[in-house]
Structure formats: structure tokens, C-alpha cells
């Protein structure tokens, strides 16, 4: 992407929010967001940005479009060590959150960007603000646990995941994260239990299915028949409590 092209796209990203909406523009905006994500997954980042920009033209208050742009610029900024694009991503994440204070993906992406840039204190404050605004949601608690885990504070991360699972006992992300911590600690049976419950909450997690298969050879299990994907055995809802 040339500097001229970047400046043109950046100008579009920061265009004023319109005070009115056109009939049917939300549907069109959603379509451009979906198409942009497809382009992103194919590695066509410039075309993806243009599609997300069109989504914003169709619906200038689309938090999803701002988030998608932020995620794309963040990826490109890290990939090409471009500070301007990282700053662009920072501001776009802020726009998305301002438009939708409950936009989970933007909080996740923005906190990850902060952590990557050495702004861990700011990232933690962002998560605390999110948690205060959404006390009945496990998502901000899971993200706080991720931050503590990434900085080597495993005990704090574990306790936060317990808190998250007390809010949402079948949250697949929390169960997966708890399984990872227990696996790292050598608690293979407990890790296996968590991975199984995570997969049962969301059976589209191929990586979790692989974890289950590998841990079945390590865990000292009393089950007569190894668990297989598709079985319906959620088990004790309190299995995630540290022990």
C-alpha cells in the first residue's frame, strides 16, 4: 500500500459522522463488512479496507466497521512495523467503543494492541471500565484473565476465570482458558474436563478437540470409555473451581 493510498484511506476513516441514515443502509453496511472480512481472510488487506470504508459510508455509526478497520490497521501495523497504522488502529478502536460501549470485539482488540505496545496499565484500566459497565458479562473478566496470564500472573488469571465461570458456567472461552492454565500446571485431568466442557459449549473449536485427544493419553481418567466429540456429558458445573 503506497503512502498516497494510505492517506486517502485514512481520510475516509476519519470522515465526520453523518446525522442521518439512508433507508436500507444498515443492511448494505453489513454486506460490505462481511465481504471485507472475507477479503481480510484472503490476505487482500487493501481491498478489505476499502470494503470496510464503504460500510462506513453506508452506515457512519457502524461500530463493526470501525472495529474491522482497526483490526486491519493493527495487523498491518504489526506486520510492517508501521507506527502510523498502529496509531490509526488505536483511534478507530476508540471510535467503535464510543459508538457501542458494549462492543466486545473492540475491547478485546484494543486491549491486545495496548499490551503489544507496552501499555499494560492502560489496558487493565480499559478492562476494568468494561467490567464496571457490564457486570453480568463474563467477557471483560475473561480478557482480564488473559492479560494476567500473558504477564505470568497465573494465580490471578485463574481466580478471574473462576469469577467468569461463576457468571457464565458454560462460557466456552473461559473453559478453554482454564483448561490451558491447568494443562500448563500439569493438571491434565482437570484440563481435560475443562476442554471437554468448552467443546460441548462450542463444537466448532477444532483446536480444543485436538487438545482433548492429546490429553486423553496423559490424564489419569476413571472413565471406562474415552470421551469423543459429540457426546453429551457436561459433567459437574463446578469442575472449574480450583482444587
C-alpha positions as CSV (number, residue, x, y, z in Angstrom):
1,X,0.0,0.0,0.0
2,X,1.6,3.3,-1.1
3,X,1.7,6.4,1.2
4,X,-0.8,8.2,-1.1
5,X,-3.2,5.3,-0.9
6,X,-2.9,5.1,2.9
7,X,-3.6,8.8,3.3
8,X,-6.7,8.6,1.1
9,X,-8.0,5.7,3.1
10,X,-7.1,7.4,6.4
11,X,-9.1,10.4,5.3
12,X,-12.1,8.3,4.7
13,X,-11.7,6.6,8.1
14,X,-12.0,9.9,9.9
15,X,-14.8,11.4,7.9
16,X,-17.5,13.2,10.1
17,X,-20.3,11.1,11.4
18,X,-23.5,11.9,9.5
19,X,-26.5,12.9,11.5
20,X,-28.9,10.9,9.3
21,X,-29.2,7.5,7.8
22,X,-30.4,6.3,4.5
23,X,-33.1,3.6,4.1
24,X,-31.6,0.2,4.0
25,X,-28.1,1.4,4.6
26,X,-27.6,-0.9,7.6
27,X,-28.2,-4.0,5.5
28,X,-25.8,-2.7,2.9
29,X,-23.2,-1.8,5.5
30,X,-23.4,-5.3,7.0
31,X,-22.9,-6.8,3.5
32,X,-19.7,-4.7,3.0
33,X,-18.4,-5.7,6.4
34,X,-18.9,-9.4,5.6
35,X,-17.2,-9.0,2.2
36,X,-14.4,-7.1,3.8
37,X,-13.8,-9.9,6.3
38,X,-13.6,-12.4,3.5
39,X,-11.0,-10.2,1.8
40,X,-9.1,-9.9,5.0
41,X,-9.0,-13.7,5.5
42,X,-7.7,-14.0,1.9
43,X,-4.9,-11.5,2.7
44,X,-6.3,-8.8,0.5
45,X,-5.9,-6.1,3.1
46,X,-6.2,-3.0,0.8
47,X,-9.4,-4.3,-0.7
48,X,-10.7,-5.2,2.8
49,X,-10.1,-1.7,4.0
50,X,-11.9,-0.3,1.0
51,X,-14.9,-2.5,1.7
52,X,-15.0,-1.5,5.4
53,X,-14.8,2.1,4.3
54,X,-17.8,1.6,2.1
55,X,-19.6,0.0,5.1
56,X,-19.0,3.3,7.0
57,X,-20.3,5.4,4.1
58,X,-23.4,3.3,4.2
59,X,-23.7,3.5,7.9
60,X,-21.4,6.1,9.6
61,X,-22.4,4.8,13.0
62,X,-21.3,1.2,12.4
63,X,-19.1,0.1,15.3
64,X,-18.5,-3.1,13.4
65,X,-17.0,-1.2,10.5
66,X,-14.8,0.9,12.8
67,X,-13.7,-2.3,14.6
68,X,-12.9,-4.1,11.3
69,X,-10.8,-1.2,10.1
70,X,-9.0,-1.0,13.5
71,X,-8.2,-4.7,13.4
72,X,-6.9,-4.5,9.8
73,X,-4.7,-1.5,10.5
74,X,-3.4,-3.1,13.7
75,X,-2.5,-6.3,11.8
76,X,-0.8,-4.3,9.0
77,X,1.0,-2.0,11.6
78,X,2.5,-5.0,13.4
79,X,3.3,-6.9,10.2
80,X,5.1,-3.9,8.6
81,X,6.2,-2.2,11.8
82,X,4.3,0.9,10.8
83,X,3.6,3.3,13.8
84,X,1.2,5.4,11.8
85,X,-1.1,2.4,11.1
86,X,-0.9,1.4,14.8
87,X,-2.0,4.9,15.8
88,X,-4.8,4.7,13.2
89,X,-5.9,1.4,14.8
90,X,-5.8,3.0,18.3
91,X,-8.2,5.8,17.3
92,X,-10.5,3.5,15.3
93,X,-10.9,1.2,18.3
94,X,-11.8,4.3,20.4
95,X,-14.5,5.3,17.8
96,X,-16.0,1.8,17.9
97,X,-16.3,1.8,21.7
98,X,-17.7,5.3,21.8
99,X,-20.4,4.2,19.3
100,X,-21.1,1.0,21.1
101,X,-19.8,0.8,24.7
102,X,-20.7,-2.9,24.8
103,X,-18.7,-3.8,21.6
104,X,-16.8,-6.9,23.0
105,X,-14.5,-7.3,20.0
106,X,-13.3,-3.7,20.2
107,X,-12.4,-4.1,23.8
108,X,-10.5,-7.3,23.1
109,X,-8.7,-5.8,20.1
110,X,-7.9,-2.5,21.8
111,X,-6.5,-4.1,25.0
112,X,-4.4,-6.5,22.9
113,X,-3.0,-3.5,20.9
114,X,-2.2,-1.7,24.2
115,X,-0.4,-4.8,25.6
116,X,1.6,-5.2,22.4
117,X,2.7,-1.6,22.7
118,X,3.7,-1.9,26.4
119,X,0.7,-0.1,27.7
120,X,-0.4,-2.8,30.2
121,X,-1.7,-0.3,32.8
122,X,-3.9,1.4,30.3
123,X,-5.1,-2.0,29.0
124,X,-6.0,-3.1,32.5
125,X,-7.9,0.2,33.1
126,X,-9.8,-0.4,29.9
127,X,-10.8,-3.9,31.1
128,X,-11.9,-2.6,34.5
129,X,-14.0,0.1,32.9
130,X,-15.6,-2.5,30.6
131,X,-16.2,-4.8,33.6
132,X,-17.9,-2.0,35.5
133,X,-20.2,-1.3,32.6
134,X,-21.1,-4.9,32.0
135,X,-21.1,-6.6,35.5
136,X,-23.3,-9.5,34.2
137,X,-21.0,-10.4,31.3
138,X,-18.1,-12.8,31.6
139,X,-16.3,-11.3,28.6
140,X,-14.4,-8.5,30.4
141,X,-13.4,-10.9,33.2
142,X,-12.0,-13.4,30.6
143,X,-10.0,-10.6,29.0
144,X,-8.5,-9.5,32.3
145,X,-7.6,-13.1,33.0
146,X,-5.8,-13.3,29.6
147,X,-3.8,-10.2,30.4
148,X,-2.7,-11.6,33.8
149,X,-1.9,-14.9,32.2
150,X,0.2,-13.3,29.5
151,X,2.2,-11.5,32.1
152,X,2.9,-14.6,34.1
153,X,0.4,-14.0,36.9
154,X,-1.3,-17.4,36.7
155,X,-3.0,-17.3,40.2
156,X,-4.7,-14.0,39.4
157,X,-5.7,-15.3,36.0
158,X,-7.1,-18.5,37.5
159,X,-9.2,-16.6,40.0
160,X,-10.6,-14.3,37.4
161,X,-11.6,-17.3,35.3
162,X,-13.4,-18.7,38.3
163,X,-15.2,-15.4,38.6
164,X,-16.1,-15.5,34.8
165,X,-17.4,-19.0,35.1
166,X,-19.5,-18.1,38.2
167,X,-21.2,-15.6,35.8
168,X,-21.4,-17.9,32.8
169,X,-20.7,-21.6,33.8
170,X,-20.7,-22.8,30.2
171,X,-18.7,-20.0,28.6
172,X,-16.5,-21.8,26.0
173,X,-13.8,-19.2,26.1
174,X,-13.4,-19.2,29.8
175,X,-13.4,-23.0,30.0
176,X,-10.8,-23.2,27.3
177,X,-8.6,-20.6,29.1
178,X,-9.0,-22.5,32.3
179,X,-8.0,-25.7,30.6
180,X,-4.9,-24.1,29.2
181,X,-3.8,-22.9,32.6
182,X,-4.4,-26.3,34.1
183,X,-2.6,-28.1,31.3
184,X,0.4,-25.8,31.8
185,X,0.3,-26.7,35.5
186,X,0.4,-30.4,34.8
187,X,-3.2,-30.9,36.0
188,X,-4.1,-32.9,33.0
189,X,-7.4,-34.5,34.2
190,X,-8.7,-31.1,35.2
191,X,-7.6,-29.6,32.0
192,X,-9.3,-32.4,30.1
193,X,-12.5,-31.8,32.0
194,X,-12.4,-28.1,31.1
195,X,-11.6,-28.7,27.4
196,X,-14.4,-31.2,27.1
197,X,-16.9,-28.7,28.6
198,X,-15.6,-26.0,26.3
199,X,-16.1,-28.1,23.3
200,X,-19.6,-29.1,24.3
201,X,-20.4,-25.4,24.6
202,X,-18.9,-24.7,21.2
203,X,-18.2,-27.7,19.0
204,X,-16.6,-25.6,16.2
205,X,-13.3,-25.4,18.1
206,X,-11.0,-27.8,16.2
207,X,-8.0,-26.8,18.4
208,X,-9.9,-27.8,21.5
209,X,-10.9,-31.2,20.0
210,X,-7.2,-31.8,19.3
211,X,-6.3,-30.9,22.9
212,X,-8.9,-33.4,24.2
213,X,-7.4,-36.1,22.0
214,X,-3.9,-35.4,23.2
215,X,-4.8,-35.1,26.9
216,X,-6.7,-38.3,27.0
217,X,-3.3,-40.1,26.7
218,X,-1.9,-38.1,29.7
219,X,-4.8,-37.7,32.1
220,X,-5.4,-40.4,34.7
221,X,-9.1,-40.8,34.0
222,X,-11.5,-43.2,35.6
223,X,-13.9,-43.2,32.6
224,X,-14.3,-46.6,31.0
225,X,-14.8,-45.2,27.6
226,X,-12.8,-42.2,26.4
227,X,-14.9,-39.1,25.5
228,X,-15.5,-38.5,21.8
229,X,-16.7,-35.3,20.2
230,X,-20.5,-35.3,20.1
231,X,-21.0,-37.0,23.4
232,X,-23.4,-35.1,25.7
233,X,-21.8,-35.2,29.1
234,X,-21.4,-31.7,30.6
235,X,-20.4,-33.1,33.9
236,X,-20.3,-31.2,37.2
237,X,-20.8,-27.5,36.7
238,X,-18.3,-26.8,39.5
239,X,-15.5,-28.6,37.8
240,X,-13.8,-25.3,37.0
241,X,-13.3,-24.4,40.7
242,X,-9.5,-24.7,41.5
243,X,-8.7,-27.7,43.6
